[in-house]
Amino acid sequence: MNQLSPKVSVIVPVYNICGFLPATLENIRAQTYRNLEIILVDDGSTDGSADICDQICNIDTRFQVFHRENGGVSVARNYALDLASGEYCVFIDGDDLVKPDYIRDMISVATSSEASIVICKIMWGQDHTLADFTAYQPENLPRKTDVPIERFRYTNEFRHYTVSAGLYSRALIGALRFDPEFSVGEDLLFFSRLLRKARNFAYIDASYYYATYRKDSATHAVYNPNQFSEILAWETVCKEATYESEEFLNECYAALSYRVRNHYDAAYLSHYPDASLMHTLYRKAFQLRHHVYRSPYRSWTDKVKYALFLTNPRIYTGIKFRFKPQI
C-alpha cells in the first residue's frame, strides 16, 4: 500500500436530489486530498440528477457515473462497492456536505494509527444550520481520541450514527454488503457489522460531516410504512448482539426503544390512519421499558418521560409537540 497517498473510493448514491447535488459534488471535488476515485450511482433519477452527474464527469476524470434502474440506496452502494478499487472507502450522501480536509484528516489518522475504521462527529441539519457548519473549523490537527470500540458503542454517536461519516478499510469491508431488505436503517446495520469485525478503531472528536435534514427524505417524510424498516434493522442489531455482553445488549434494546418512540411520534403527528401500527409501536415501547430503566447511560429525566409516555402515549405526544408541530 502507498502509505503516502492511498487511493480512496468515494461512493455517492444519487436519487432525485438535483437541488442539492451540485453543491455536494463540488464539495467532494474540492477535497484537499486528491487521490480519489468518485463513484456516482444514479439510482434511476428522473429530476435531472443524472445530467448533473454526467456534467461533472466531463469536468473531472476522477468522477465516474453509472446509471441504473431504481433499486434503493443499499443496491446502489453495493454496486459501487463491487467496482471500488481504493484501499479505503467513504460514503457521502448526495445531499450532504463535508469539510475540505475531511478525507485528508481521516486518512492521516487511519495511516498513523493503523485503524481500519475512522469516524468523526456529525453536524445534523435539524439541529444546526449550514452556516453553523461552514463557520465551524476543526483543529489544525485531527483531534483523535482513544475510545475503545466497546465503549464507543454505548455513546449517542453510535446510536445515531450514519455510515457516511467515516472512512473504512476496503480489506475490512471485504465481502460485507448493505442489506437491501432494509429501506431505512441499512447503514446502521452495516456499520454495526463492520465494528464487530474491526480490531483497530479511531474516533475524531470534531465535526467534519454535515447531514442535511430534509422533510421529504426517506427518514423524515410524512410517515409511511416503509419507515418501519428502521425498527426492523435495530431489532436485527439486537439479535446479532445476543452473544455479546449483557450491558451492550441492554443498550441495543434501549436504543431500539428510542426509535420506537420516534416512530410513534411521527405516525401520531402525521395522523397515520392505521391503528394497528400505533398499537404495535406502543406494545414494543412497553416491552422495552425495562431496558430503558436499567440503562446507566439514560438520564433520570429521560426515564421519567418514558414512563409518562407509557401511561398515555397520545396525550403525552400531543402535549410534547403542542408548540413543536413539525418533526
DRENVOLO-914968 format. One record per residue (C-alpha): x, y, z; chain. Coordinates in pm, whole numbers, m for minus. Layout:
# residues N
X | Y | Z | A
...
***
This chain:
# residues 327
0 | 0 | 0 | A
121 | 351 | m80 | A
150 | 492 | 273 | A
187 | 847 | 142 | A
m127 | 858 | m66 | A
m352 | 553 | m66 | A
m641 | 570 | m308 | A
m982 | 643 | m153 | A
m1305 | 534 | m322 | A
m1581 | 789 | m260 | A
m1923 | 628 | m302 | A
m2220 | 857 | m370 | A
m2571 | 716 | m424 | A
m2788 | 959 | m621 | A
m3166 | 967 | m646 | A
m3374 | 1275 | m731 | A
m3169 | 1532 | m540 | A
m3095 | 1782 | m816 | A
m3141 | 2078 | m579 | A
m2859 | 1958 | m350 | A
m2635 | 1751 | m577 | A
m2424 | 2025 | m746 | A
m2307 | 2162 | m410 | A
m2227 | 1812 | m282 | A
m2028 | 1716 | m591 | A
m1831 | 2041 | m593 | A
m1769 | 1989 | m223 | A
m1618 | 1646 | m296 | A
m1421 | 1783 | m590 | A
m1268 | 2048 | m362 | A
m1126 | 1794 | m116 | A
m765 | 1873 | m33 | A
m685 | 1503 | m55 | A
m657 | 1435 | m428 | A
m606 | 1061 | m478 | A
m974 | 980 | m513 | A
m1198 | 775 | m735 | A
m1551 | 908 | m703 | A
m1822 | 659 | m794 | A
m2166 | 809 | m857 | A
m2451 | 560 | m882 | A
m2758 | 722 | m1035 | A
m3041 | 510 | m896 | A
m3294 | 583 | m1168 | A
m3329 | 959 | m1109 | A
m3599 | 1142 | m1306 | A
m3540 | 1503 | m1197 | A
m3219 | 1597 | m1378 | A
m2977 | 1450 | m1124 | A
m2845 | 1211 | m1390 | A
m2746 | 1502 | m1615 | A
m2565 | 1672 | m1326 | A
m2363 | 1354 | m1274 | A
m2274 | 1339 | m1643 | A
m2162 | 1701 | m1643 | A
m1917 | 1668 | m1355 | A
m1767 | 1353 | m1509 | A
m1682 | 1564 | m1815 | A
m1510 | 1819 | m1592 | A
m1316 | 1589 | m1356 | A
m1195 | 1246 | m1468 | A
m1187 | 1119 | m1109 | A
m1569 | 1103 | m1126 | A
m1743 | 802 | m1276 | A
m2120 | 770 | m1309 | A
m2326 | 456 | m1350 | A
m2692 | 488 | m1444 | A
m2916 | 210 | m1316 | A
m3281 | 133 | m1266 | A
m3412 | 233 | m925 | A
m3325 | m32 | m669 | A
m3274 | 162 | m347 | A
m2976 | 305 | m166 | A
m2840 | m32 | m49 | A
m2832 | m173 | m401 | A
m2666 | 146 | m528 | A
m2394 | 137 | m260 | A
m2336 | m235 | m312 | A
m2294 | m180 | m685 | A
m2031 | 86 | m614 | A
m1852 | m137 | m362 | A
m1819 | m407 | m626 | A
m1645 | m152 | m852 | A
m1433 | 25 | m590 | A
m1056 | m12 | m629 | A
m942 | 216 | m347 | A
m765 | 95 | m35 | A
m1020 | 289 | 170 | A
m1386 | 377 | 114 | A
m1600 | 667 | 225 | A
m1973 | 706 | 171 | A
m2116 | 1053 | 112 | A
m2489 | 1103 | 56 | A
m2573 | 1317 | m244 | A
m2739 | 1589 | m36 | A
m2475 | 1618 | 241 | A
m2152 | 1817 | 279 | A
m1807 | 1755 | 426 | A
m1522 | 1981 | 532 | A
m1247 | 2039 | 268 | A
m995 | 1844 | 479 | A
m1236 | 1565 | 565 | A
m1070 | 1285 | 369 | A
m718 | 1418 | 426 | A
m758 | 1414 | 803 | A
m936 | 1078 | 808 | A
m656 | 921 | 603 | A
m395 | 1082 | 827 | A
m547 | 918 | 1133 | A
m601 | 585 | 957 | A
m241 | 554 | 842 | A
m81 | 685 | 1161 | A
m287 | 461 | 1393 | A
m334 | 166 | 1153 | A
m709 | 192 | 1212 | A
m944 | 4 | 981 | A
m1229 | 239 | 1078 | A
m1202 | 614 | 1137 | A
m1515 | 811 | 1218 | A
m1590 | 1171 | 1307 | A
m1870 | 1369 | 1465 | A
m2175 | 1462 | 1259 | A
m2341 | 1801 | 1249 | A
m2710 | 1733 | 1189 | A
m2910 | 1976 | 976 | A
m3213 | 1955 | 1202 | A
m3013 | 2099 | 1493 | A
m2768 | 2324 | 1308 | A
m2785 | 2546 | 1003 | A
m2549 | 2515 | 709 | A
m2399 | 2846 | 824 | A
m2306 | 2679 | 1155 | A
m2123 | 2406 | 968 | A
m1949 | 2648 | 729 | A
m1828 | 2860 | 1019 | A
m1713 | 2563 | 1225 | A
m1339 | 2494 | 1196 | A
m1182 | 2176 | 1336 | A
m839 | 2195 | 1494 | A
m543 | 2215 | 1255 | A
m458 | 1859 | 1353 | A
m729 | 1593 | 1383 | A
m839 | 1561 | 1744 | A
m816 | 1184 | 1766 | A
m939 | 1040 | 2093 | A
m870 | 691 | 2217 | A
m1217 | 546 | 2253 | A
m1227 | 164 | 2259 | A
m1477 | 7 | 2021 | A
m1678 | m136 | 2310 | A
m1702 | 199 | 2488 | A
m1795 | 383 | 2169 | A
m2093 | 153 | 2124 | A
m2251 | 294 | 2441 | A
m2246 | 652 | 2312 | A
m2504 | 863 | 2130 | A
m2267 | 875 | 1834 | A
m2324 | 503 | 1783 | A
m2698 | 516 | 1849 | A
m2747 | 796 | 1596 | A
m2468 | 711 | 1357 | A
m2476 | 722 | 978 | A
m2219 | 520 | 787 | A
m2140 | 826 | 575 | A
m1933 | 998 | 846 | A
m1646 | 754 | 834 | A
m1358 | 604 | 642 | A
m1327 | 226 | 613 | A
m1051 | m5 | 505 | A
m1150 | m191 | 189 | A
m991 | m503 | 338 | A
m1219 | m475 | 641 | A
m1531 | m441 | 427 | A
m1435 | m744 | 224 | A
m1750 | m921 | 104 | A
m1978 | m742 | 352 | A
m2259 | m551 | 182 | A
m2562 | m341 | 272 | A
m2878 | m544 | 322 | A
m3136 | m438 | 59 | A
m3415 | m582 | 273 | A
m3398 | m263 | 481 | A
m3504 | 62 | 315 | A
m3422 | 262 | 630 | A
m3163 | 167 | 892 | A
m2945 | m26 | 648 | A
m2644 | 194 | 723 | A
m2659 | 133 | 1100 | A
m2678 | m242 | 1041 | A
m2382 | m232 | 801 | A
m2180 | m18 | 1043 | A
m2253 | m240 | 1344 | A
m2134 | m542 | 1147 | A
m1815 | m360 | 1049 | A
m1749 | m271 | 1413 | A
m1782 | m637 | 1505 | A
m1510 | m723 | 1250 | A
m1275 | m434 | 1329 | A
m972 | m463 | 1554 | A
m843 | m106 | 1525 | A
m1083 | 186 | 1553 | A
m1021 | 562 | 1568 | A
m1255 | 845 | 1660 | A
m1203 | 1211 | 1566 | A
m1372 | 1439 | 1816 | A
m1464 | 1706 | 1562 | A
m1749 | 1764 | 1315 | A
m1637 | 1709 | 956 | A
m1968 | 1583 | 813 | A
m2292 | 1777 | 765 | A
m2602 | 1560 | 728 | A
m2876 | 1754 | 556 | A
m3220 | 1739 | 713 | A
m3495 | 1719 | 451 | A
m3861 | 1668 | 533 | A
m3905 | 1479 | 205 | A
m3614 | 1241 | 266 | A
m3660 | 870 | 333 | A
m3620 | 914 | 707 | A
m3810 | 1240 | 758 | A
m4103 | 1232 | 519 | A
m4467 | 1215 | 628 | A
m4488 | 877 | 794 | A
m4526 | 578 | 567 | A
m4499 | 205 | 646 | A
m4157 | 174 | 476 | A
m4003 | 372 | 761 | A
m4080 | 79 | 992 | A
m3772 | m79 | 833 | A
m3556 | 123 | 1073 | A
m3709 | m59 | 1369 | A
m3656 | m395 | 1199 | A
m3292 | m303 | 1137 | A
m3240 | m219 | 1504 | A
m3411 | m542 | 1605 | A
m3160 | m723 | 1383 | A
m2872 | m542 | 1557 | A
m3015 | m659 | 1889 | A
m3044 | m1018 | 1772 | A
m2685 | m1015 | 1646 | A
m2569 | m879 | 1983 | A
m2721 | m1172 | 2175 | A
m2380 | m1330 | 2230 | A
m2211 | m1007 | 2337 | A
m2202 | m852 | 2683 | A
m2527 | m817 | 2874 | A
m2456 | m446 | 2917 | A
m2419 | m387 | 2543 | A
m2726 | m597 | 2463 | A
m2928 | m387 | 2708 | A
m2806 | m67 | 2539 | A
m2903 | m202 | 2197 | A
m3257 | m258 | 2320 | A
m3259 | 84 | 2487 | A
m3157 | 238 | 2154 | A
m3435 | 41 | 1984 | A
m3681 | 192 | 2232 | A
m3574 | 541 | 2121 | A
m3652 | 452 | 1759 | A
m3990 | 306 | 1853 | A
m4080 | 626 | 2038 | A
m3972 | 838 | 1741 | A
m4186 | 633 | 1505 | A
m4487 | 666 | 1732 | A
m4437 | 1044 | 1739 | A
m4405 | 1061 | 1360 | A
m4712 | 846 | 1298 | A
m4918 | 1040 | 1553 | A
m4825 | 1380 | 1409 | A
m4892 | 1256 | 1056 | A
m5239 | 1139 | 1165 | A
m5146 | 795 | 1039 | A
m5474 | 606 | 997 | A
m5356 | 252 | 1077 | A
m5449 | 193 | 1441 | A
m5282 | m149 | 1436 | A
m4944 | 11 | 1363 | A
m4987 | 255 | 1651 | A
m5074 | m36 | 1878 | A
m4769 | m232 | 1758 | A
m4539 | 63 | 1829 | A
m4685 | 113 | 2175 | A
m4658 | m257 | 2255 | A
m4292 | m260 | 2153 | A
m4224 | 51 | 2363 | A
m4388 | m116 | 2662 | A
m4188 | m436 | 2618 | A
m3862 | m239 | 2605 | A
m3926 | m30 | 2916 | A
m3702 | m234 | 3147 | A
m3402 | m184 | 2917 | A
m3455 | 193 | 2936 | A
m3491 | 191 | 3315 | A
m3180 | m29 | 3359 | A
m2957 | 180 | 3136 | A
m2687 | 378 | 3321 | A
m2648 | 594 | 3009 | A
m3004 | 734 | 3021 | A
m3077 | 1030 | 3246 | A
m3347 | 1006 | 3510 | A
m3546 | 1271 | 3321 | A
m3546 | 1050 | 3009 | A
m3667 | 759 | 3218 | A
m3947 | 967 | 3371 | A
m4052 | 1086 | 3025 | A
m4058 | 728 | 2903 | A
m4280 | 628 | 3192 | A
m4517 | 919 | 3122 | A
m4534 | 817 | 2757 | A
m4634 | 463 | 2854 | A
m4905 | 596 | 3084 | A
m5091 | 764 | 2796 | A
m4894 | 790 | 2471 | A
m5144 | 1004 | 2279 | A
m5180 | 1266 | 2550 | A
m4806 | 1272 | 2618 | A
m4714 | 1304 | 2249 | A
m4980 | 1569 | 2192 | A
m4850 | 1781 | 2480 | A
m4488 | 1722 | 2379 | A
m4544 | 1866 | 2032 | A
m4804 | 2126 | 2118 | A
m4557 | 2403 | 2046 | A
m4341 | 2199 | 1810 | A
m4579 | 2061 | 1546 | A
m4308 | 1973 | 1291 | A
m4075 | 1675 | 1338 | A
***
